[in-house]
Amino acid sequence: MNHLTTAQEEQLKNIGTYLRHCREEQEKSIEEIALKTFISLRSLKALEAGRCEDLPEPVFVQGFIRRYAETLNLDSTTLLQSFATEVVPEPSESPDSQAKHSEPTPISRSRQSDRLYRQPFLLYIGIGGIVAIGGLVYLLTQVLKPQPSIPVQDSGTIEQQLNPNEPTVTSTPALTVSDPNFPVQITVEMKGESWVRVSVDGKTEFEGILTEDDSPTTWKAKNELTIRSGNAGAVWVSLNQKTAKPLGEMGEVQDVTFTPTQDW
């Protein structure tokens, strides 16, 4: 896990130690926690030990902490507030004022963490809604758009009998995509909750949390389309209108890139 300050790493170690202590007090094994939270054993062990280098991005770790705490009937909100994923610089003050406020209270740290967590979350929801509506309108436009018919003739057709010198036109298989200008078309349907990031031809088109209440969303690309998920088993993907399949296992962090030549 990258981009963490020393203070944030210390916070994560304290949280991991606290979760392990509560688990042992309740006489529950780490394997039992893995089954109930759908988090891999490797990630759970790294979380309890505070090994930041073996954990994914902070937004994934927040999901791990929440599921772990709820399995033990702990207050997940308080734990998440104590783990700030962003650092906001304080305004400059006089030396006397800086000395007075150099040690923030637990309440101020919790409020600052809560603001930092909620602002990106609301932004992700707004962007996700705009992208979903735009994708749905474009998809309906393409579906309702009349498609040119492909003439098909067999050796026994009336047209060939009347025009024996005309070359035979063989049938052409239908395209698997609705728009040939975008050979990579991905439809995402949620079977649970997961953080998802979608990159189209190297540009991030969506990044946020999706749930099973969200409608299926389609993205299109000319060269490649990459999906990264913090809970791959909850993200079901259909490539070029084929049967949808999960991106990976429940609780698994998965990063998959689709290209025009790739089969899914």
Secondary structure as UniProt FT lines:
FT   HELIX           6..25
FT   TURN            26..27
FT   HELIX           30..37
FT   HELIX           41..49
FT   HELIX           52..54
FT   HELIX           58..71
FT   TURN            72..73
FT   HELIX           76..81
FT   HELIX           95..100
FT   HELIX           106..144
FT   TURN            155..156
FT   HELIX           158..162
FT   TURN            164..165
FT   TURN            180..181
FT   STRAND          184..190
FT   STRAND          194..200
FT   TURN            201..202
FT   STRAND          203..210
FT   TURN            212..213
FT   STRAND          217..221
FT   STRAND          225..229
FT   HELIX           232..234
FT   STRAND          235..239
FT   TURN            240..241
FT   STRAND          245..246
FT   TURN            250..251
FT   STRAND          254..258
FT   TURN            260..261
//
